[in-house]
């Protein structure tokens, strides 16, 4: 596997025309792995552009060569502590520990521009007082568990160990993850639990069959304490990532926000079904799933309400739960090929990933859920799109400082209310 340092060096040698044949193959393989990498490379395939972007990262080096800049970069890397290196990467070019020095990169579509936060010496671009009234911290691990008898357990404050027992099955909290110790001799009626994450929280649950589920903010999953002998069915709202335990005798079914059903035998996939999104999206990472639209029938042009996905494909269904009415009362499932898996699953890995198709409205909805804020547009939603990746562990003010380097500005008011302005 090509390391980040190797790619950084290979890119520089490419611009200088000094790549060996082996390095050219390494670069080609790296670019083929991601559309975002290819877009990035296309924008920087010029030595002068690269010099300009590096100078944005290290102000005051107008006379420095690329080699001197890189020497300073390596010096910064060598002084980082092990704790600082635990945090995530900003873009594939740069090493993990960099997040302290280069908090994020935002590329505004149409005249792409890099914006780097260089340590504590960087000054905010727009009226800092408008963002400093309230310190809004990022979301964290936490959820509310609703038991079969209606009791609720706030998992944020619960200690590790057994937190409930239902029909002999122990519900166990283990370092931010919920587990079920199933009593195989149990019988009687099926009982359901519901795991809910409010805004500003995310959580992981291991279902009774061993299936792992990650819940994004403002999401929920309803599931039985013990699955039936012939099937495993759960119900999801919001966004969830599944690693389904294989069981050839019991298919795994997901009811998605009263809009779609997903059927699998053993696979990894992401479901996005928020009430304020127009589409329910199911993205297959590996394995195979069948996606069916509820209350739907094929359209006149032959598009189906029932499709089987291959890895890298995404099924889209108009969200009935969000109040959207399918055309002519029909709701076919459409397929998008070769979607950006890294972008779609970035939330699970600790990032906001704003790919080529993420507009400002969608980006703000992501911030609303994670920071538990209300977003209001002063003059309608600006027609802007962004390309870049920002760590989810940053305080809101740091994220807004980065985004204000584009043609959009913000005002943060009391009561966690964020006003979006056009510059």
N, C-alpha and C positions, 0 to 999 in steps of 0.2 A: 504494500500500500504506500502510495506517495504521501509524504508528510507535508504539513503546512509550510515548514521552512524550505523544503525542496521546491515546492511550487513557487514560492516567492522568488527564489533564486532563478528558477527556470524562466519565469515571466520576464525578469530583468534581462537575462541573457538572450531571450527571444527578441526583445526590443533592440538589443545591441547587435543582433545577427550572429550570435556565437553559440547557437544550440547544436549539440551533437545529434546524431540520428536517434540514439536511445532517448535523449531528453525530449526530442520532438514527439516520439511515441508516447512518452509519459504525459506531455502536455495535452496531446490529442485525447488520450484516455480520460484525463481529468475534465476536459471540456465536455466530452460526450456524456458524462454522468449527470449533468444538470443544465437545463435551459438557462437558469439564472447565471451560471458560470459563463456560458457562451455570450449572454448579453453583456455581462461585466467585461469580458475580454474584448468584445467588439468596441466598447466605449474607450478602452485604454490601450488599444493597439497602436500607440503612438508615443514615442519617447518623451516628447514635450508635454503631453497630457499627463503622463505618469509623474514627471517632475513636478508639475503644478499641483497634483493631488497630494503628493508627499509633502509639499511645502504647506499645504493647508493643515496637514496633521502636525507639522513641526514649524510653527510660525517663526519668522525671523531668520530663515536659512536661505534667503534668495540667492546667495552666491555659492551655496554648497552643491557638491556633486551628489549623484545618486548614491555613490559608495559611502560618502561621509554621512548621509542621512541614514543609510542602512546600518552603519556602524553605531550610530546613536540609538537606533531601534534595538539592535542586539544588546547594547548596554542596558537599556531599560528592561529587556527581557531577563537579563542575568540578575538584576536586582529585585525581581519579583519574588515574593514568598510563595511557599507551597499552597497556602490557603487562598491566595489570590488566583492561583492557576486552576482552582476547582470550578470557576465560573465559566460560562459558555463563550463560544467564538462569535465574533461580530460578522465577519464574512470569511469564506474559506481561505482567503489569503493569509489571515493573521492568526497568531497563536492564542490559545485560550486565555492566558493571563492578561491579555491586552484590554479587557473590558474596563479596567480602571483608567487606562490612558486614552483609549479610543472607545468611548461609551457606545457609539452606534454609527451606522452609516445609513443615510437616507438618499435615495436616488429619485429625483422627481422626473416622471416620464415626460418626454418631449424636451430635449435639451438637458440631458442627464447631468447631474451635478452631485459630487460627493460632499458630505459635510461631516467633519470629524470634530469630536470634543477632545481637546488635548489637555488632559489632566485638570487641575484646579485653576490653571491660569487662563483658561478660555472664558471669555465674557459672553453672556447671553446677548442675542441679537436684538430682541424686542423687549421693551419696557419690562424689566424683571419684576417690578412691583405688582404687575398684573397677574403674576403667577405665584407670588410668594405669600399670599394671604393664608393659605391653608396647606400644610404639609400632608399630602396624600400618599400613603405608602402602598406598595404593590400588594397584590393578593397573596395568600398563603395556603397551607394545607388546612383543611377543615370542612366539616359537613354536618348535616343533621340526619340521624337515623330514626325513622319512624317504624316502630315495631308493630306486629300484627294486632296487638290490643290497643293501639293508638298512642302508647307512650312514646315520647321523643327523647333522644339522647343527643346532646350537643357534643360532637366528637372533638371539637377544638380543645375543650377543657378536660375531657375524660382521660384518665390514666391508662397505661398499658394493662392488659389482662382481660378477663371475662367481664363484659359489660352488660350482658343479658343472657338468659336461657329460655328457649322456646321449644316446648315439646321435646325436651332432652337435648336439643342442639345448642351448643354454646356459641355465642357471638363474641369474638375476641378482637380487641384492638391491639395492633402490634406496630408501633412506631409509624403512625400515619397511614396504616393500611388495615382494612377490616377483613377478618377471616371467619369462616364457619367450620366448626368441628362437628360434622354431621353424625347424628345418631342413626346408624343404618337400620336399627330395629324399630324406628318410629313408625307410626301409622296415623290414621285419622285424616281430617280435612287438610288441604294444602293451605299453609299460612304464608302471607306475603310481607316482605319488608320493603321499605322505600328509602333509598339514599338520595339526599338532596344537597346540592351545593348552592348557597346563596351567591350573589355577586361578591367578587373578591375572595373566592375560595375554590379549591380543587381537591380531589380526593381519589384514592384507589380502593377498590373492593375486589376481593377474590371470592367469586360465587361458590356455592356449595359443590359444583362439579369441577372446580379448579380453574374455570375461566377467569381471566384477569380483565378488569374494566377500569379505565381511567376516566373520571368525569371532569370536564372543564367547568368553568364558573357558570352559575345560573343554569344548572342542568339537574336532571334527576333520572334514576333508574329504579323501576319496581320489579321485584323478582321473588320467587318462592324460596322459603327457607330450605325446602327439599324439592328437587325437580321430580316431575311425574315419570313413570317408567317408560313412556313412549315418546316424550319430547321435552325440550328445554326452551321455555319461552320467557322473555323479559320485555319490558316496555321502557322506552327511552324518550326523554324530551331534552332539548338543548344539544350538547355535543359530547360524544363519548368515543373512546378508542377501545377496541376489543382485541384480546388475544384469546381465541376460543379453544377450550380443551377438546381434543378429539374424542368422539364417541360415535362410532359408526351406527349404533343402534338407536341413538336419540338425536335427531337433527336439532340444531340450535336456531331459534327463531327470535327476531327482534321486531317488535311492533314500534314503529317510529312515528310518534306524535300524531296519531290518527290519520296519517297520510300514506305510509308505505310499510311493507313488510320485507324483512331481510332474512333469508334462509341460508344457513351454512352448516358444514360438517366439521371443519377445523381450519381456521384462517385468521388473518389479521386485517382489520378494516376500521375506517373512521366514519362516524355518522354525525352530520351537522344538521340539526333540525330545530333551530331556534324559532320562536314565534314571530320575531321581527325580521326574519329572512324570507325572501320570496320563494326560495327553493329548498327542498330537502335533498341533501347531497350525501351519497354513500360512496366512499372511495376505497377501493380494494388495494391493500398493500401486498398480500400474497394469499395463495389458496384460490378459492372460488366462492362466489355468493350469487344467489338469485334474488333480484329486487322486484317486488310487485307493488303497483300502485293500488291503494285501497279505493273502492267505489269508482272503478275505472273500467274502460273498455277500449279496444283498439280504435285508432282514428281512421278516417277514410284513406289516408295515404299509407296505411299499413304499419304505422308505428305502434309498438306493442305496449301493453301495460305490465309486461312480464319479461325481464331480460336477465341473462347470466353474464356476470362481469369477469374479465380477465385482470390479472395484476396490472396496475397502472391506469385502469379505467375508473371513471366516476359516473354513477347513475344519478340523474336529476329528475325530481318530481315536483310539480307545483305544490306548495305547502297549503293544504286546506286549513290546518290549524292556525296559520298566520292570517286567515281571512281572504286568501286568494282563490278565486273561482276558476277552475279549469275551463278552457275554451270549449264551447258547445257541450258543457257538462261532461267532457271526457278528459282523462288525465293520463296521457301516455308517459312512459319512462324513456328519457333520452339519455344517450351515452356520450361522454366526452373521453377522447383517447389521449394517452400520454400526458396525464396531468402531473403537476409537480408535487410528488409525495412529500418531499421535505417541507414545502410550504404548508401543506394541509395538516401535517402532523407536528408542526413546529411547537404548537402550544403545549403538547405533551412533553417536549424536550426543553421547555423553558424559554421559548422565544415568541415574539411577534414576527412573522415572516410576511412581509408585504410584497407579494409577487406581482407579475406584470398585469394581472387582471383585478387587483385590489384597488377600488376607488376610495375616496376620502370617507364616504358614508360608511362603508364596510369597516374601514380601519377604526373609525370612531366608535362603532358598535362593539368592536373588540375591546377598546379601552374602557367603555362603559361597564362591561361585565367584569373585567379584571380589577379595575380600580374603584368599582361601586360609585360611579359618578353619573350625573345627568348631563347629556350633551345637547346644547341648543344652538341652532344656526341663526345668526343675526340677519343674514341676507340670503337665505336658502343655502343648499349644500353646494359648495364650490366644486366645479368640475375639474378635479385634480385626481391624479393617480400617482402612486409611489412605488418604488422598488427598493427594498432593503430589508434588513433584519435588526431587531432591537431586543435585547434581553428583557424578559418579563420581571426580573428582580429589581429593576430601577424604580425609584420614586417617580410619581407622575410628572413632577416638575422637570426632571431630567429628560424625560421623553418629550415633553412639550418644547423644551429648549432646543432639542434636535429638530423637531418638526418645524419650528419657527424659522429655520433657515430656508424654507421654501416660501412660496407666495401665499401662505396662510398664516394667520396669527390667532392668538387665543387670549381670553380673559377668564381667570378663575375666580368665581365668586363664592361667598359663604354658602354653606349648605351643599358643598360638593357639586356645584353647578359650573360647567365649563361652556363658555360662549365661544363659538367659532366665528372668526371674522375673515373677510377678504382683505388682503393688503391693498 
